[in-house]
Structure formats: structure tokens, C-alpha cells
């Protein structure tokens, strides 16, 4: 084979390679650019707001002593459940017990004195009155006889004066006996004084008993011990917090929510709550309160929720939980992934006979990964996702399965922590 034959063969091979490459380019152009797409269909779209919160009881109370004394025993531990009236701690009470016994003895003494006045005192007073009446009658009779004898001249005036004096003394003694009998009667001053002394002794006894009872610090109602800041042997005094209680009441979930999301929250919205340590045990709650003011320092609004079912046993005071509140729902909506929207415009690209065609749409409810199409599309339209495509460009579509709550392409939606970050900074 000559050199010229080799050159001609090389030229033909080069031309053949160029032809084959051109045909491949033409085929690739004719088939279009491969691109992912999702099929428009009506489905439920739910928007939620996620944030961190803490568990709180509606009522918390600090418990202390009303007396100054030494702690004899602390009968509860932190976390213990207590009942109304249960003894939480006890102070040393020997001195208080002695004071109570002394007050009881004084009360018994006052009661005995009153009883004595009501029985033997009255009998004695009546006897004295009877004796004084007899003496007064005898003195009166003697004075009358003496008066007759003086008139007849048998006795002198001095005898009459002596009889008159004896009569006056007897009448005075009778008046005194009657006064004493009246004083010792039911309405007399002696019994009134005795009654007053008895009442005073009873009040002192009740006060001593109350002080003795204060040596036992009781639970004001059912609850749980949150804080214990006292030990046996410690000297305590009024005003010092010894124990902290969470009183038995409906559990609250309290959260500071960024004020930017205030327009999404309403009282009565349902929510799902989960604790990080018990991620598989979700429970239901409901928004019951939205603070009327904004925390100026943090730019947040306090939102309170209550449980709509029995509180799980693992819940603890001040435990951190994640809350997901359902803020909006459309039961039948045409839904697209956000990735299907063209940048900075309410337009999408759909597949029409193998070509990308731009379509304007009107949007409604928006979530972190999806958006509702109110107008502009029909069920069954294939909307292109991703890629830098142009209107009219040939495309080769690969339909992806997708539902709200997933990334376009079938990937799961971000977890609650990531979603929370996205929600706060979208």
C-alpha cells in the first residue's frame, strides 16, 4: 500500500468519526436535556411551626417555717410526691410542748375556780346572807323593844342609842352579805372575772397548741418536691425558703416564640410535643395563651400550651421539649416543592411534548419545603424541578415520587432541629 493510499484512508476515518460525533450530538439534542419533574396532584398541605419549650406547673410555691428553731427531721426528698397535710419537715418541739402543757394546766385551774364559784361559793354566800338576815331581824326587834322601854322610863337614852347602833351594824352586814352573794351568782362580778380568766387561759392554751403545731411544716396541697434546701440540725427562721413545691395542677408548656411568627399563632391550635430523651413518645397539646406583650430584649412572645391528654410519667418540671404547632391546613390543594419555583418569580416550567414551557402561577399557603398553587396549573401537569433550563428547551423528563414533607427527589424532610433553624432564619 502506497503512502497516498494511507493518507486517503486516514482522511476517510477522520471524516467518519466527525460524522458519528455529529450524529450523536444531533441525537442528544433531539432527545432533550434530562431533567427531574413532579406530577401536580391534589393533596393535603399542612404548615407547622416548631420551637423549643419547657415544662412548667401552673403553680409553684416556696415553703418555709413560721418559727425559729432547729430542724429535727426532713421527711421528703427532691422529686417526691406529697399529699395535702403531709409533714414535710419537723422542728425540735420540747420547749413548745412544755409551754403547751403549762397553758393547759392554767386553763384547768381557771375552770376549777369558776366551777367552785358556781357550786360551794354560792352555797356559802347564801348561808352568810341567811345568818346576816337573822342578826338584822334580831337587832331590829331589840331596837324596837328598847324604844318602848325608854318611852316608859325604864331605860335611858343611851340604851336606845346602843340598840340603834346594833341595828345599823346588822343591816350593814346583811347588805354586805347580799352583795357578796350577788357577786358569786351566775351574773356576779366574781363569776364574770372567773369567766374572763378562763377565756384568757383557753386562748393561751390554743396559742401554745398552734405554736406546737407549727413545728411540723405541712404540704399546703398535693404536689411534688422540686427543691430541698434544709437538713437536720440546721437552724431555720421565718422567711427562709426550705422547700420548693410544684403544686398539683395541669401541666403547662411554656415557650418564647420569635415575634416574626406571631401572625401564625392562634389560641386553640393543636400541637405535638416530644422530649428529646423520649423521642418515640409524642403527646398532644393545645395553645391556650399568647402573651399580649413582646419581650423587648429577646424579641419573643411567650406562648403557653396545656396537654389534651394525661401527662406522661417521664415529664419533669423545667424539662426541655420540642413543640410542633399546626398553624394552617389545606385539605385539597395543588402542591409543589419550593425547588420547582423559578428564582425570584411566581413561574414554573412544565413539560409540553418534550419541551420546557414557562407557566405563571398564583401561590397560596407556603411551608418550609412546599407551596400551594392556587391558579395556573392542572392536575397531571409535570412541573420541572431544578436545572438551568430555558423556555422552549427540549427536555427528557424523569418523574419523581414526592409528597409534602419530603425533599424533591424523595429525600426526607429535615428533622425538627433543622426545621426549627430553617423556620427561624428563612
MARZA-856435 format. One line per 5 residues: number of its first residue (from 1); their letters; for each residue x, y, z of C-alpha. Coordinates in nm, 4 decimals, always signed. Example, Ala and Ser with C-alpha at 12.3 -4.5 7.8 and 13.67 -1.06 7.14 Angstrom:
2
1	as	+1.2300,-0.4500,+0.7800; +1.3670,-0.1060,+0.7140 $
//
This chain:
426
1	xxxxx	+0.0000,+0.0000,+0.0000; +0.1386,+0.3332,-0.1041; +0.1712,+0.6421,+0.1119; -0.1081,+0.8177,-0.0767; -0.3429,+0.5239,-0.0047 $
6	xxxxx	-0.2675,+0.5503,+0.3663; -0.3392,+0.9240,+0.3652; -0.6729,+0.8774,+0.1895; -0.7724,+0.6052,+0.4386; -0.6818,+0.8292,+0.7334 $
11	xxxxx	-0.8881,+1.1121,+0.5895; -1.1914,+0.8857,+0.5460; -1.1629,+0.7564,+0.9012; -1.1436,+1.1115,+1.0358; -1.4467,+1.2141,+0.8365 $
16	xxxxx	-1.6352,+0.9073,+0.9625; -1.5524,+0.9925,+1.3257; -1.6676,+1.3513,+1.2734; -1.9902,+1.2260,+1.1188; -2.0580,+0.9848,+1.4027 $
21	xxxxx	-1.9909,+1.2570,+1.6617; -2.2234,+1.4951,+1.4829; -2.4945,+1.2307,+1.4700; -2.4504,+1.1694,+1.8449; -2.4808,+1.5421,+1.9144 $
26	xxxxx	-2.7901,+1.5616,+1.6975; -2.9458,+1.2631,+1.8745; -2.8653,+1.4127,+2.2151; -3.0163,+1.7463,+2.1148; -3.3228,+1.5813,+1.9713 $
31	xxxxx	-3.3864,+1.3700,+2.2844; -3.3510,+1.6779,+2.5087; -3.1796,+1.7579,+2.8406; -3.2534,+1.5058,+3.1170; -3.4465,+1.6751,+3.3968 $
36	xxxxx	-3.6481,+1.5737,+3.7062; -4.0169,+1.6528,+3.7332; -4.3065,+1.6119,+3.9778; -4.6687,+1.5497,+3.8832; -4.9221,+1.8045,+4.0034 $
41	xxxxx	-5.1944,+1.6410,+4.2158; -5.4369,+1.7494,+4.4859; -5.3339,+1.6565,+4.8387; -5.3318,+1.7868,+5.1937; -5.0840,+2.0611,+5.2808 $
46	xxxxx	-5.0100,+2.1374,+5.6450; -4.7945,+2.4216,+5.7733; -4.6377,+2.3800,+6.1162; -4.4249,+2.5961,+6.3419; -4.1578,+2.4262,+6.5511 $
51	xxxxx	-3.9853,+2.5654,+6.8572; -3.8275,+2.4643,+7.1863; -4.0204,+2.4986,+7.5119; -4.0049,+2.3949,+7.8753; -4.2395,+2.2111,+8.1072 $
56	xxxxx	-4.3884,+2.4147,+8.3906; -4.6562,+2.3738,+8.6558; -4.9198,+2.6442,+8.6770; -4.8473,+2.6889,+9.0496; -4.5159,+2.6766,+9.2339 $
61	xxxxx	-4.4714,+2.7663,+9.5980; -4.1812,+2.8124,+9.8372; -4.2316,+2.6508,+10.1777; -4.0692,+2.7761,+10.4981; -4.1101,+2.7768,+10.8745 $
66	xxxxx	-4.3057,+3.0331,+11.0763; -4.0846,+2.9624,+11.3807; -3.7184,+2.9950,+11.4627; -3.5790,+2.6602,+11.5657; -3.3557,+2.3625,+11.4972 $
71	xxxxx	-3.4608,+2.1087,+11.2327; -3.5217,+1.7667,+11.3856; -3.6034,+1.5777,+11.0651; -3.6633,+1.6342,+10.6934; -3.9127,+1.3740,+10.5792 $
76	xxxxx	-3.9118,+1.4200,+10.1979; -3.6600,+1.4096,+9.9147; -3.6453,+1.6064,+9.5913; -3.8850,+1.4605,+9.3369; -4.1111,+1.3037,+9.5997 $
81	xxxxx	-4.4889,+1.3268,+9.5506; -4.6663,+1.4670,+9.8579; -5.0276,+1.4902,+9.9725; -5.2107,+1.7812,+10.1304; -5.1335,+1.7989,+10.5044 $
86	xxxxx	-4.8330,+1.5638,+10.4829; -4.5463,+1.6534,+10.7191; -4.2505,+1.7750,+10.5134; -4.0115,+1.8599,+10.7969; -4.0221,+1.8775,+11.1775 $
91	xxxxx	-3.8568,+2.1216,+11.4182; -3.7437,+2.0356,+11.7719; -4.0513,+2.0940,+11.9900; -3.9655,+2.0069,+12.3541; -3.9902,+2.3669,+12.4709 $
96	xxxxx	-4.3111,+2.4204,+12.2761; -4.4615,+2.1027,+12.4262; -4.3763,+2.2234,+12.7786; -4.5362,+2.5611,+12.7095; -4.8497,+2.3897,+12.5855 $
101	xxxxx	-4.8676,+2.1698,+12.8960; -4.8309,+2.4757,+13.1177; -5.1082,+2.6562,+12.9304; -5.3353,+2.3535,+12.9652; -5.2729,+2.3442,+13.3421 $
106	xxxxx	-5.3592,+2.7144,+13.3738; -5.6783,+2.6524,+13.1782; -5.7788,+2.3668,+13.4079; -5.7088,+2.5848,+13.7147; -5.9291,+2.8674,+13.5815 $
111	xxxxx	-6.2080,+2.6203,+13.5009; -6.1889,+2.4732,+13.8528; -6.2126,+2.8167,+14.0144; -6.5206,+2.9000,+13.8068; -6.6795,+2.5691,+13.8993 $
116	xxxxx	-6.6057,+2.6369,+14.2652; -6.7767,+2.9725,+14.2455; -7.0765,+2.8118,+14.0794; -7.1163,+2.5451,+14.3475; -6.9710,+2.5856,+14.7009 $
121	xxxxx	-6.9221,+2.9606,+14.6676; -7.2908,+3.0217,+14.6088; -7.3975,+2.7902,+14.8936; -7.1610,+2.9646,+15.1336; -7.2781,+3.3066,+15.0210 $
126	xxxxx	-7.6440,+3.2117,+15.0741; -7.5666,+3.0818,+15.4229; -7.3943,+3.4062,+15.5138; -7.6923,+3.6028,+15.3819; -7.9336,+3.3916,+15.5925 $
131	xxxxx	-7.7232,+3.4456,+15.9034; -7.6992,+3.8208,+15.8381; -8.0769,+3.8387,+15.7870; -8.1348,+3.6672,+16.1218; -7.8952,+3.9019,+16.3023 $
136	xxxxx	-8.0589,+4.2036,+16.1341; -8.4088,+4.0902,+16.2414; -8.2899,+4.0357,+16.5988; -8.1244,+4.3787,+16.6064; -8.4405,+4.5386,+16.4688 $
141	xxxxx	-8.6563,+4.3692,+16.7313; -8.4142,+4.4717,+17.0101; -8.4170,+4.8313,+16.8936; -8.7989,+4.8366,+16.8918; -8.8182,+4.6954,+17.2492 $
146	xxxxx	-8.5570,+4.9367,+17.3725; -8.7512,+5.2193,+17.2178; -9.0659,+5.1157,+17.4157; -8.8764,+5.0761,+17.7397; -8.7159,+5.4174,+17.7023 $
151	xxxxx	-9.0595,+5.5662,+17.6386; -9.1827,+5.4036,+17.9616; -8.8826,+5.5350,+18.1511; -8.7265,+5.2015,+18.2269; -8.4150,+5.2634,+18.0166 $
156	xxxxx	-8.2045,+5.5672,+17.9411; -8.1468,+5.7288,+17.6035; -7.8003,+5.5776,+17.5979; -7.9516,+5.2298,+17.5792; -8.1638,+5.3448,+17.2843 $
161	xxxxx	-7.8536,+5.4727,+17.1055; -7.6754,+5.1433,+17.1636; -7.9718,+4.9469,+17.0238; -7.9897,+5.1746,+16.7192; -7.6162,+5.1261,+16.6552 $
166	xxxxx	-7.6526,+4.7464,+16.6814; -7.9434,+4.7550,+16.4371; -7.7458,+4.9660,+16.1816; -7.4430,+4.7339,+16.2070; -7.6617,+4.4278,+16.1480 $
171	xxxxx	-7.8278,+4.5893,+15.8441; -7.4875,+4.6836,+15.7033; -7.3630,+4.3268,+15.7466; -7.6762,+4.1997,+15.5712; -7.6196,+4.4352,+15.2783 $
176	xxxxx	-7.2560,+4.3178,+15.2538; -7.3589,+3.9506,+15.2582; -7.6213,+4.0131,+14.9916; -7.3602,+4.1923,+14.7753; -7.1174,+3.9023,+14.8109 $
181	xxxxx	-7.3924,+3.6563,+14.7272; -7.4806,+3.8596,+14.4197; -7.1127,+3.8700,+14.3131; -7.0811,+3.4946,+14.3389; -7.4038,+3.4372,+14.1405 $
186	xxxxx	-7.4307,+3.3491,+13.7703; -7.4206,+3.7164,+13.6745; -7.1970,+3.8285,+13.9547; -6.8629,+4.0021,+13.9209; -6.6690,+3.7123,+14.0748 $
191	xxxxx	-6.8020,+3.4689,+13.8201; -6.7526,+3.7260,+13.5425; -6.3914,+3.7642,+13.6499; -6.3513,+3.3877,+13.6689; -6.5037,+3.3520,+13.3231 $
196	xxxxx	-6.2645,+3.6126,+13.1849; -5.9669,+3.4345,+13.3422; -6.0873,+3.1044,+13.1939; -6.1225,+3.2585,+12.8474; -5.7724,+3.4064,+12.8786 $
201	xxxxx	-5.6323,+3.0680,+12.9819; -5.8106,+2.8966,+12.6918; -5.6700,+3.1492,+12.4433; -5.3207,+3.0980,+12.5825; -5.3672,+2.7221,+12.5537 $
206	xxxxx	-5.4836,+2.7495,+12.1926; -5.1895,+2.9763,+12.1072; -4.9444,+2.7313,+12.2645; -5.1077,+2.4448,+12.0749; -5.0848,+2.6399,+11.7481 $
211	xxxxx	-4.7161,+2.7125,+11.8040; -4.6557,+2.3469,+11.8786; -4.8367,+2.2515,+11.5539; -4.6151,+2.4954,+11.3610; -4.3173,+2.2787,+11.4498 $
216	xxxxx	-4.4448,+2.0468,+11.1742; -4.4208,+2.2076,+10.8285; -4.7030,+2.0642,+10.6166; -4.7691,+2.0425,+10.2431; -5.0337,+2.3046,+10.1518 $
221	xxxxx	-5.1831,+2.0727,+9.8870; -5.0931,+1.7788,+9.6656; -4.7733,+1.8317,+9.4699; -4.4142,+1.7319,+9.4054; -4.0950,+1.8414,+9.5817 $
226	xxxxx	-3.8750,+2.0384,+9.3416; -3.6203,+2.1865,+9.5798; -3.4786,+2.0874,+9.9212; -3.2509,+2.3377,+10.0901; -3.2572,+2.2192,+10.4536 $
231	xxxxx	-3.1009,+1.9356,+10.6508; -3.1500,+1.8019,+11.0075; -2.9690,+2.0084,+11.2711; -2.9912,+2.3300,+11.0731; -3.1207,+2.6431,+11.2473 $
236	xxxxx	-3.4047,+2.7984,+11.0465; -3.6069,+3.1134,+11.0853; -3.9151,+3.2705,+10.9255; -3.8646,+3.3991,+10.5722; -3.6071,+3.1384,+10.4674 $
241	xxxxx	-3.7056,+2.9063,+10.1806; -3.6672,+2.5470,+10.2942; -3.8538,+2.3501,+10.0256; -3.9912,+2.4274,+9.6792; -4.3099,+2.2555,+9.5651 $
246	xxxxx	-4.4837,+2.2236,+9.2326; -4.8480,+2.2066,+9.3327; -5.0655,+1.9515,+9.1610; -5.2183,+2.1321,+8.8645; -5.2484,+2.0898,+8.4873 $
251	xxxxx	-4.9054,+2.0758,+8.3224; -4.8153,+2.3753,+8.1064; -4.5720,+2.4002,+7.8162; -4.4158,+2.7474,+7.8037; -4.2143,+2.8747,+7.5070 $
256	xxxxx	-4.0640,+3.2048,+7.3917; -4.1516,+3.2211,+7.0198; -3.9846,+3.4644,+6.7800; -4.2169,+3.7595,+6.7254; -4.1836,+3.7158,+6.3465 $
261	xxxxx	-4.4145,+3.4145,+6.3673; -4.6793,+3.5793,+6.5832; -4.9180,+3.6060,+6.2865; -4.9202,+3.2242,+6.2524; -5.0276,+3.1502,+6.6105 $
266	xxxxx	-5.3833,+3.1337,+6.7419; -5.5365,+3.0200,+7.0702; -5.6869,+2.6736,+7.0261; -5.4325,+2.5441,+6.7721; -5.3320,+2.1808,+6.8195 $
271	xxxxx	-4.9712,+2.0821,+6.8762; -4.7478,+1.7780,+6.9072; -4.4870,+1.7687,+7.1845; -4.1812,+1.5458,+7.2224; -3.8998,+1.5338,+7.4775 $
276	xxxxx	-3.5506,+1.4769,+7.3405; -3.4888,+1.1917,+7.5844; -3.8150,+1.0171,+7.4833; -3.8312,+1.0879,+7.1120; -4.0695,+0.7992,+7.0391 $
281	xxxxx	-4.3331,+0.9127,+7.2888; -4.5140,+1.2115,+7.1424; -4.8153,+1.3615,+7.3188; -5.0789,+1.6164,+7.2256; -5.1214,+1.9739,+7.3471 $
286	xxxxx	-5.3163,+2.2878,+7.2624; -5.2292,+2.6576,+7.2546; -5.4169,+2.8263,+7.5423; -5.2410,+3.1610,+7.5820; -5.0382,+3.4082,+7.3767 $
291	xxxxx	-4.8813,+3.6919,+7.5758; -5.0189,+4.0366,+7.4900; -4.6712,+4.1915,+7.5015; -4.3341,+4.1218,+7.3400; -4.0115,+4.0693,+7.5334 $
296	xxxxx	-3.8131,+4.3675,+7.4058; -3.4743,+4.2172,+7.4910; -3.5263,+3.8833,+7.3196; -3.7847,+3.9823,+7.0605; -4.0064,+3.6926,+7.1589 $
301	xxxxx	-4.3644,+3.6275,+7.2677; -4.4492,+3.3859,+7.5486; -4.6827,+3.1093,+7.4318; -4.8465,+2.8636,+7.6730; -4.9917,+2.5241,+7.5894 $
306	xxxxx	-5.1750,+2.2651,+7.8009; -5.1904,+1.8922,+7.7467; -5.5068,+1.7484,+7.5951; -5.4333,+1.4038,+7.7374; -5.2843,+1.2583,+8.0538 $
311	xxxxx	-4.9300,+1.3814,+8.1158; -4.6641,+1.1119,+8.0570; -4.4868,+0.9892,+8.3687; -4.1472,+1.0966,+8.2384; -4.2332,+1.4680,+8.2307 $
316	xxxxx	-4.0327,+1.6736,+8.4799; -4.0522,+2.0358,+8.5876; -3.8382,+2.2598,+8.3603; -3.7753,+1.9739,+8.1124; -3.6952,+2.0981,+7.7607 $
321	xxxxx	-3.9306,+1.9728,+7.4889; -3.9826,+2.0352,+7.1176; -4.3235,+2.1638,+7.0109; -4.4766,+2.1486,+6.6652; -4.7906,+2.3611,+6.6269 $
326	xxxxx	-5.0182,+2.3162,+6.3279; -5.0685,+2.6744,+6.2093; -5.2500,+2.6166,+5.8780; -5.4040,+2.3335,+5.6741; -5.5479,+2.3000,+5.3232 $
331	xxxxx	-5.7152,+1.9626,+5.2806; -5.7220,+1.9626,+4.8977; -5.4503,+2.1696,+4.7325; -5.2241,+2.1527,+4.4305; -4.8839,+2.1306,+4.5937 $
336	xxxxx	-4.5356,+2.1781,+4.4545; -4.1888,+2.1599,+4.6087; -4.0299,+2.5006,+4.6527; -3.7476,+2.3868,+4.4256; -3.9931,+2.3911,+4.1347 $
341	xxxxx	-4.0350,+2.7703,+4.1511; -3.8201,+2.9805,+3.9225; -3.5903,+3.2185,+4.1073; -3.7478,+3.5477,+4.2187; -4.0724,+3.4897,+4.0259 $
346	xxxxx	-4.4022,+3.3091,+4.0550; -4.3377,+3.0965,+3.7478; -4.2616,+2.7311,+3.6825; -4.1523,+2.5218,+3.3846; -4.3755,+2.2370,+3.2732 $
351	xxxxx	-4.3190,+1.9611,+3.0215; -4.5214,+2.0068,+2.6986; -4.4432,+1.7445,+2.4328; -4.0800,+1.7207,+2.5373; -4.0166,+2.0924,+2.5663 $
356	xxxxx	-3.9924,+2.3149,+2.8767; -4.2686,+2.5761,+2.8801; -4.2898,+2.8611,+3.1279; -4.6158,+2.8989,+3.3209; -4.7178,+3.1786,+3.5614 $
361	xxxxx	-4.8859,+3.0599,+3.8813; -5.0651,+3.2164,+4.1768; -4.9430,+3.0826,+4.5091; -5.1140,+3.0285,+4.8434; -5.0008,+2.8552,+5.1634 $
366	xxxxx	-4.6246,+2.8129,+5.1911; -4.4278,+2.5775,+5.4165; -4.0571,+2.5099,+5.4536; -4.0485,+2.2638,+5.1631; -4.3731,+2.3078,+4.9696 $
371	xxxxx	-4.6130,+2.5667,+4.8341; -4.9814,+2.5651,+4.7361; -5.0643,+2.6580,+4.3750; -5.3970,+2.8397,+4.3723; -5.4153,+2.9003,+3.9986 $
376	xxxxx	-5.2111,+2.8310,+3.6846; -5.1746,+2.4523,+3.6854; -5.3943,+2.1469,+3.6422; -5.3783,+1.8041,+3.7982; -5.1426,+1.5832,+3.5979 $
381	xxxxx	-4.9107,+1.8620,+3.4788; -4.5441,+1.7654,+3.5025; -4.3509,+2.0503,+3.6640; -3.9759,+2.0540,+3.6106; -3.7538,+2.0695,+3.9163 $
386	xxxxx	-3.4026,+2.2089,+3.9249; -3.1618,+2.2690,+3.6419; -3.0895,+2.5858,+3.4457; -3.3437,+2.5393,+3.1685; -3.4791,+2.7889,+2.9212 $
391	xxxxx	-3.8313,+2.8286,+2.7911; -3.8713,+2.6088,+2.4831; -3.5693,+2.3911,+2.5534; -3.6035,+2.0218,+2.4730; -3.6132,+1.8056,+2.7858 $
396	xxxxx	-3.6201,+1.4376,+2.8740; -3.8315,+1.4044,+3.1899; -3.7803,+1.1641,+3.4792; -4.0858,+1.1746,+3.7107; -4.0022,+1.1692,+4.0806 $
401	xxxxx	-4.2289,+1.0443,+4.3597; -4.2885,+1.3310,+4.6012; -4.5179,+1.4203,+4.8907; -4.5243,+1.7275,+5.1183; -4.2799,+1.6602,+5.3982 $
406	xxxxx	-4.0136,+1.5340,+5.1550; -3.7396,+1.6992,+4.9610; -3.7978,+1.6921,+4.5876; -3.6313,+1.3694,+4.4833; -3.7770,+1.1597,+4.7650 $
411	xxxxx	-3.5407,+1.2634,+5.0445; -3.6949,+1.3017,+5.3900; -3.7698,+1.6457,+5.5216; -3.5245,+1.7910,+5.7742; -3.5534,+1.6812,+6.1347 $
416	xxxxx	-3.7179,+1.9040,+6.3948; -3.3918,+2.0739,+6.4905; -3.3006,+2.1606,+6.1313; -3.6571,+2.2643,+6.0555; -3.6539,+2.4913,+6.3564 $
421	xxxxx	-3.3365,+2.6612,+6.2334; -3.4842,+2.6953,+5.8849; -3.8045,+2.8394,+6.0266; -3.6202,+3.0966,+6.2303; -3.3919,+3.2119,+5.9511 $
426	x	-3.5857,+3.1555,+5.6281 $
//
